[in-house]
Every structure is written in C-alpha cells, then in structure tokens.
Amino acid sequence: MAEEMGADAVTYSPIFFSPGKGEAKGLKDLEELAKNSKINIYALGGIIEEKHVEDIKKTKAYGFASIRYFC
C-alpha cells in the first residue's frame, strides 16, 4: 500500500522481541517484504546485538534503526 501511495521507504517492526511492541515479525517476514518491495525497507525493533545486524543484512532490507544497539 505504501508503494501505491508513492512512499520512498517504510519501516517494519518489531523484527525481534522488543518490550511493549507486540509480537516480533521475524527475519523471514522481513526478507519476504524486502524481496517483493520496490521501495526501501528499514528494520526496527529489538535490534540489540551484532548478530541481529548481520541477520538483517542477509534479508536485503535497506537498513535498520535502533536505540539499544547503539547505547
């Protein structure tokens, strides 16, 4: 829907468990979305360690954002 409305990018979250953010969507869903989307996908939610970042890179998501990873 975001593509149809002309968006350049979207965020998708939470990828991993993040307190108070609901059920994690997971890497498989992120990978599927990134593969089938023509716009940039940014992963959010529960990204707290290097392994998470490496796993996100494998999905072809455009990037990620995190607070706890950088603190």
C-alpha positions in Angstrom: 0.0 0.0 0.0 2.9 2.4 0.8 4.3 1.8 -2.7 1.0 2.6 -4.3 0.8 5.8 -2.3 4.2 6.9 -3.6 6.3 6.3 -0.5 10.1 6.1 -0.9 10.6 3.8 2.1 8.8 2.2 5.0 9.8 0.9 8.5 8.9 -2.6 9.5 8.8 -3.6 13.2 9.4 -5.2 15.5 11.7 -7.6 13.9 13.0 -9.1 17.2 11.4 -9.1 20.6 11.1 -5.5 21.9 9.4 -4.9 25.3 5.9 -3.5 24.8 6.0 -3.6 21.0 3.9 -6.7 20.3 4.9 -10.0 18.7 8.1 -10.0 16.7 7.6 -10.2 13.0 10.8 -12.1 12.4 13.5 -12.2 9.8 11.5 -14.4 7.4 8.8 -11.8 7.1 11.3 -9.0 6.7 13.1 -11.0 4.0 9.9 -11.6 2.1 8.9 -8.0 2.3 12.3 -6.7 1.2 12.4 -9.2 -1.7 8.9 -8.2 -3.0 9.1 -4.5 -2.5 10.4 -1.8 -4.9 10.8 0.7 -2.1 13.4 0.7 0.7 12.6 -1.2 3.9 14.1 -0.2 7.2 14.0 -2.8 10.0 13.2 -1.7 13.5 12.6 -3.3 16.9 14.7 -5.4 19.2 18.0 -5.0 17.4 20.5 -5.1 20.2 23.5 -7.1 19.1 25.8 -7.6 16.2 24.2 -10.9 15.2 20.9 -9.1 14.7 22.5 -6.6 12.4 24.2 -9.4 10.4 21.0 -11.3 10.1 19.2 -8.2 8.8 21.9 -7.7 6.2 21.0 -11.1 4.8 17.4 -10.1 4.2 18.2 -7.3 1.7 16.5 -4.8 3.9 17.8 -1.3 3.0 18.9 -0.6 6.6 17.9 -0.6 10.3 17.4 1.8 13.1 17.9 1.0 16.8 18.4 2.8 20.1 19.6 -0.1 22.3 22.1 -1.4 19.8 24.0 2.0 19.9 23.7 2.6 23.6 
